[in-house]
Amino acid sequence: MNSTDARLLLALTEHPRATTVALANQAGLSRNTVQARLTALDRTNAVGSFERRIDPAALGYPLTAFVTTRVVQRRLNEVAAALAAIPEVLQVHGLTGESDLLVHVVATDAEDLYRIAGQILDNPGVERTSTALVMREMVEYRITPLLRRAAAERPGTPQ
């Protein structure tokens, strides 16, 4: 990714529904350049899924929690597959340290969270879990500061 790509992504961040022509105008690029770069960014998976923009609370899941999970190492893939089968599991990250996985979940209420935590713990590859309820999001997911930094780089300089 170079500064031109970053400028294009910044324009897309500010106006996610913009047409290719509008993005070209905002980024100061030709329409063909924008189309080619968007295609290349899609091909390299630089642009993620639209799912990140959907608030789980709007779907009836106002509670967010993180479940740290310790697993039997030889069963890690089995545990990951079982977690992927739980609809309320939004993300799973592999970790270093005391816990092996950080499981991001949503729930409708405390009782539902208890059920989901139980599903995670019921997996034979899971040794133990610890659940932390999110009280408030202090800094929401963002990428714009990094895009601004990349867009400010001079063309041809390594990122």
C-alpha positions in Angstrom: 0.0 0.0 0.0 1.3 3.4 -0.8 0.1 7.0 -0.1 -2.2 7.0 -3.1 -4.0 3.9 -1.9 -4.2 5.4 1.6 -5.7 8.6 0.2 -8.3 6.5 -1.7 -9.1 4.5 1.5 -9.5 7.7 3.5 -12.0 9.0 0.9 -13.8 5.7 1.1 -13.8 5.9 4.9 -15.3 9.4 4.9 -17.9 8.5 2.2 -18.4 4.7 2.1 -21.2 4.9 -0.4 -19.4 7.2 -2.8 -19.3 6.3 -6.5 -15.9 5.6 -8.2 -16.2 9.1 -9.8 -16.8 10.8 -6.5 -13.9 8.9 -4.9 -11.7 9.9 -7.8 -12.6 13.6 -7.3 -12.1 13.5 -3.6 -8.7 11.7 -3.8 -7.5 13.7 -6.8 -7.2 10.6 -9.1 -8.6 9.5 -12.4 -11.7 7.2 -12.4 -9.7 4.5 -14.1 -6.9 4.7 -11.5 -9.5 4.5 -8.6 -11.2 1.5 -10.2 -7.8 -0.3 -10.7 -6.6 0.4 -7.2 -9.9 -0.6 -5.6 -9.8 -3.9 -7.6 -6.2 -4.4 -6.4 -7.1 -3.6 -2.8 -10.0 -6.1 -3.0 -7.7 -8.8 -4.5 -5.2 -8.4 -1.6 -7.9 -8.3 1.1 -6.8 -4.8 2.2 -10.4 -3.8 2.5 -12.4 -6.0 5.0 -16.0 -7.0 5.3 -19.0 -4.7 5.6 -19.9 -6.6 8.7 -17.7 -4.4 10.9 -20.1 -1.5 10.4 -23.1 -3.3 11.8 -23.8 -2.7 15.5 -24.8 -5.9 17.3 -27.0 -3.9 19.6 -29.2 -3.1 16.6 -29.7 -6.8 16.2 -30.8 -7.2 19.8 -27.3 -8.0 21.3 -26.5 -5.0 23.6 -24.0 -6.9 25.8 -20.4 -7.4 24.7 -17.9 -9.6 26.5 -14.4 -11.0 26.1 -13.8 -14.6 27.1 -10.2 -15.5 27.7 -9.9 -19.2 27.0 -7.2 -21.8 27.8 -7.2 -24.8 25.5 -5.6 -28.2 25.1 -3.0 -27.3 22.4 -3.5 -30.4 20.3 -7.2 -29.5 20.1 -6.8 -25.9 19.1 -8.2 -26.3 15.6 -11.2 -28.3 17.0 -11.9 -25.5 19.5 -11.6 -22.8 16.9 -14.1 -24.7 14.7 -16.5 -25.1 17.6 -16.3 -21.4 18.4 -17.0 -20.5 14.8 -20.2 -22.5 15.1 -21.5 -20.2 17.9 -23.4 -17.3 16.2 -22.7 -14.9 19.1 -18.9 -15.3 18.7 -17.8 -12.3 16.7 -14.0 -12.9 16.7 -11.4 -15.2 18.1 -7.8 -14.2 18.5 -4.9 -16.5 19.3 -2.8 -15.1 22.1 0.5 -15.6 23.8 0.7 -15.8 27.6 -1.6 -17.3 30.2 -4.6 -17.6 27.9 -4.6 -19.1 24.4 -7.7 -17.4 22.9 -9.5 -14.1 23.3 -13.1 -14.7 22.3 -15.2 -11.6 21.5 -18.9 -12.4 22.1 -22.2 -10.6 22.2 -25.4 -11.5 24.1 -28.9 -10.3 24.6 -28.7 -10.2 28.4 -26.8 -11.7 31.4 -28.6 -15.0 31.1 -27.8 -15.3 27.5 -24.1 -14.5 28.2 -24.1 -17.3 30.8 -25.5 -19.7 28.2 -22.8 -18.6 25.6 -20.0 -18.9 28.2 -21.3 -22.4 29.0 -21.2 -23.4 25.3 -17.6 -22.3 25.1 -16.7 -24.1 28.3 -18.5 -27.3 27.2 -16.0 -27.8 24.5 -13.8 -30.8 25.4 -10.7 -28.9 24.2 -11.3 -26.0 26.6 -9.6 -26.2 30.0 -10.9 -23.0 31.5 -12.4 -19.6 30.7 -12.7 -16.2 32.2 -15.4 -13.8 31.1 -15.1 -10.0 31.2 -18.2 -7.9 30.5 -17.6 -4.7 28.5 -18.9 -1.8 30.5 -18.1 0.9 27.9 -16.2 1.2 24.7 -13.4 3.8 25.3 -11.9 3.9 21.8 -14.0 2.3 19.1 -12.4 0.4 16.2 -10.6 2.8 14.0 -8.1 2.8 11.1 -8.3 6.4 10.0 -5.2 7.6 12.0 -3.1 5.0 10.3 -4.5 5.9 6.9 -3.8 9.6 7.5 -0.2 8.7 8.4 0.2 6.5 5.3 -1.4 9.1 3.0 1.0 11.8 4.3 4.0 9.6 3.2 5.8 10.8 0.1 5.3 8.5 -2.9 8.2 6.0 -3.2 9.1 6.0 0.5 8.8 2.6 2.2 5.8 2.2 4.5 
